């Protein structure tokens, strides 16, 4: 990046006075909802959960203990909900939204087993494509000689940038574009929140004609996440909008008027924080990938054995990153961002308990679960005109603390966007912070007083419902039981107590104030 001048890139802020609940956000959501029928999806799922203390693949981790749905099931539910909406608005009952999954040698067979044992979580076989990433030779020295042990070449992972090569090799971007699809969402294995704001992000891409749209968050100066910049080449006359890693951003900004990675008037960095959730325009993507065969530029990041940087501590690897796609674009291809508050687009499970205890945010199972509840609570509040939810309080398990209040789970079948949820949340709604609410289906809630646990399933109207019971609070798993608990619970140290939960299951479209429904307390 030497010699390039960094400036704030073109993009759209979708927080604050332009965030959820505002007219601006609603406009983008409505634009994006029209685009859902032309979407495809790609999950980058090459990771095992071993570092977390989880023996399986990360997409098999339980996302939250209230509904006990795993991450991959959550993603499939969103795709199916988007698909159901697209079928309704297009009148095409056969329409399917395709999903590509990038696996690795470590995760491929386990991913196949997960799909096979769960009937593809409702997706059809023809809409799923698995793409296996291979390892690459390791390099043993600065001469880039290939490392070997016992006569065998040492290999290492190549990085998530391989998703572009695999997509190109399978011909999917061109195939999808030829089928009339316009957009591809690339997302990662333990972050379900971007689906909540996808419609707005699609609206930004459509309105601006972005070839690549990075979902981004407000970034604190010097925070250890990359910043999205437009790099101006004043001599060559070409600009490049791309993620700059945080350890490169500070020196790059030293010679600018800001004097470094400093805040603007908002208190945040003017350069949006990259979270590796990307929306591509498919025909442009296919054209750009064709120029290099899907290969994005590689780099090395070795651990050095000496101050002179002449020897490696151990063999290193060539890496590539999916967010470096703009390097393949031409000057006519617009690259931008959609910036949302973190609650609406980012969480992850990447740290074991010991590491999580030292970090803020912990980025572990408990913190991700808390983020899911907080996002759902926020959406429910914004969807209605008279919704009050008790404040979250500290919850601590195995040395990790997170803010957890009412544990609200809004399954994708309830609403694919805030605009759709606005049609389903009516009347006076009060939910205490000890409460649990699960909504799964095309449900309208018109008046609810909840101080306990309630699960609503099916299609119907819940009218002026009053629920008070013992609820299902989170409880620590006794140490003697923890080692025999399911792995998703071992990395948490807690579970939902049996307690009490009222269940409303609609057998047909009806009302719960005297219509046809089953109500039970368990």
C-alpha positions, -999 to +999 in steps of 0.1 A: +000+000+000+030+023+000+024+055-020-014+051-018-036+077-001-063+063+021-097+080+021-131+070+035-149+047+010-183+050-006-210+032+013-241+034+033-245+038+071-274+017+084-272+027+121-281+057+142-304+080+124-303+057+094-306+024+113-334+000+120-366+017+128-359+047+105-374+056+072-340+052+055-336+016+067-372+007+058-366+020+022-335-002+019-353-032+033-382-029+009-357-027-020-339-057-008-370-078-002-376-076-040-342-090-046-345-121-025-358-142-053-325-136-071-302-146-043-277-174-038-257-182-006-223-195+002-212-207+036-174-207+044-174-237+068-138-251+068-134-249+106-134-276+134-143-267+169-113-284+185-098-251+197-131-244+215-132-277+232-159-289+208-151-322+190-171-316+158-175-290+131-184-255+142-216-253+122-228-282+144-226-261+176-259-252+193-265-216+186-286-210+218-299-234+244-335-220+244-346-237+211-314-259+209-311-252+172-275-255+158-259-228+137-263-247+104-300-254+110-304-217+117-289-208+083-311-233+065-342-219+083-333-184+070-328-196+034-361-215+035-379-184+049-364-162+022-374-189-003-409-191+009-412-153+007-397-153-028-421-180-040-451-160-027-441-127-044-431-143-077-458-169-079-432-196-086-438-225-063-407-243-076-382-215-069-352-225-049-324-204-035-291-223-038-265-228-011-228-236-017-207-248+012-169-246+013-155-275+034-120-286+042-103-320+045-111-318+082-147-310+079-160-324+045-171-359+057-186-345+089-205-319+069-219-347+046-229-367+077-246-337+093-266-331+061-275-368+055-286-374+091-309-343+091-325-346+056-305-315+045-324-295+072-353-290+047-332-280+017-335-301-014-304-320-026-303-301-059-299-267-042-268-277-022-233-278-036-203-289-015-169-275-024-138-291-007-108-269-001-074-286-004-042-279+015-012-262+000+026-269+004+043-251+033+073-230+027+104-235+049+125-204+042+127-170+025+137-186-008+102-202-007+115-237-008+089-264+000+090-279+034+091-317+038+092-342+066+102-379+061+100-375+024+064-361+025+055-325+016+042-305+046+009-289+039-012-261+055-046-244+049-046-218+022-071-194+037-108-186+031-099-167-001-101-202-018-138-198-018-134-177-050-113-204-067-138-231-057-168-210-069-151-205-102-140-241-106-176-253-100-189-226-125-215-215-100-213-177-103-218-179-141-245-207-138-264-187-112-261-155-132-273-173-164-303-184-143-312-148-136-298-146-101-281-113-092-267-117-057-245-140-036-242-137+002-209-152+015-210-158+053-191-177+080-198-205+103-209-191+137-225-157+128-263-159+121-269-122+127-263-109+091-294-127+079-314-103+101-302-073+081-297-090+047-327-073+031-314-038+039-279-048+027-293-061-006-312-029-010-279-010-006-262-032-033-291-028-057-294+010-053-257+016-056-248-010-081-221-025-059-201-053-074-190-062-038-207-049-007-189-055+026-212-057+057-193-037+082-195-024+118-184+008+135-148+003+144-129+018+173-095+033+164-067+007+167-092-021+172-079-054+160-102-057+130-095-045+095-108-012+082-123-007+048-105+021+028-104+035-006-067+037-016-061+065-041-032+061-065-025+097-074+001+088-099-016+059-117-051+074-113-068+042-101-086+037-068-089+005-049-115+000-022-104-029+000-100-041+036-067-030+052-057-052+082-054-032+114-017-037+118-012-021+083-038+006+088-020+026+115+012+031+095-008+037+063-026+066+081+005+081+097+012+104+068-024+116+064-039+148+081-054+125+108-019+114+118-029+078+124-058+056+132-078+082+150-116+087+158-138+112+139-165+133+156-186+101+162-158+086+184-153+058+159-128+053+132-141+068+099-130+035+083-157+008+087-147-024+104-146-055+082-165-087+095-161-108+064-198-109+054-199-101+017-225-096-010-214-099-046-232-090-078-230-124-096-225-115-133-196-091-123-182-117-099-182-143-127-164-120-151-138-109-125-130-145-115-125-155-151-095-131-153-075-151-128-092-185-127-106-175-093-072-169-077-069-139-054-035-125-045-016-145-019+007-133+009+028-148+037+028-139+073+057-159+088+069-161+124+105-149+124+133-166+142+156-136+141+154-098+142+168-095+107+139-115+094+159-141+074+148-173+091+113-187+099+106-202+133+086-229+115+074-235+080+048-209+069+020-209+044+008-190+014-025-175+024-054-157+006-084-139+019-119-136+005-122-099+012-093-093-012-117-098-042-115-061-052-080-067-064-097-086-093-121-058-102-118-033-129-122+005-125-158+002-136-167-021-108-181-003-077-170-016-043-187-003-012-200-011+023-231-013+044-224-004+080-246-016+108-243-017+146-228-050+158-260-061+174-276-063+139-248-082+120-220-097+140-212-123+166-190-154+166-178-184+185-140-185+181-125-187+217-123-214+242-133-206+278-097-198+290-091-174+261-126-159+262-121-149+299-092-127+289-110-110+259-137-083+254-159-093+238-153-130+248-165-143+214-175-176+229-207-196+231-222-176+259-215-142+243-228-153+209-260-166+225-265-133+244-260-114+211-287-135+194-312-128+222-303-091+222-308-088+184-342-105+186-353-083+215-343-052+196-362-063+165-393-071+186-392-036+202-388-019+168-415-039+152-443-028+176-455+006+188-459-004+224-433-030+233-414-030+266-388-057+275-371-059+309-334-049+309-306-075+305-285-084+335-251-100+340-250-138+337-218-157+345-208-193+338-174-209+339-157-175+343-175-158+314-200-130+319-225-117+294-257-095+295-288-117+292-323-107+298-355-121+282-344-150+260-363-142+228-360-165+198-377-153+166-373-181+141-369-169+105-404-182+097-418-154+119-402-127+098-375-122+072-371-085+078-381-058+103-406-045+077-423-079+077-422-081+115-440-048+118-471-065+103-470-091+130-464-072+163-494-052+175-510-040+207-494-037+242-466-061+247-447-065+281-420-090+286-401-094+319-364-100+319-369-136+333-390-145+304-385-169+275-403-164+242-400-187+211-420-178+180-418-202+151-443-197+123-465-171+106-477-157+139-493-123+147-488-112+183-516-087+192-512-080+229-490-100+253-482-099+290-453-124+295-437-132+328-425-167+322-419-190+293-440-192+261-436-210+229-458-203+199-458-226+168-478-225+136-499-200+118-524-178+138-530-148+160-522-146+197-546-120+211-542-103+245-524-133+260-514-132+297-487-158+307-472-161+342-452-192+351-418-203+366-401-199+332-370-218+322-340-199+336-304-207+327-287-228+353-251-240+358-245-276+349-231-293+380-194-301+377-200-338+381-224-338+351-205-315+329-180-340+315-209-362+303-229-333+288-233-328+251-203-310+237-223-278+229-230-276+266-195-285+278-182-253+261-209-233+279-213-248+314-250-240+315-284-252+303-320-241+303-337-255+335-368-277+330-390-252+347-423-244+331-433-233+296-467-227+281-470-239+245-494-226+219-495-248+188-519-237+160-533-267+141-546-243+114-547-206+108-566-193+139-567-172+170-556-182+205-585-163+221-610-190+215-601-203+181-586-237+172-553-242+190-536-265+215-524-248+246-504-267+272-480-261+301-450-284+304 
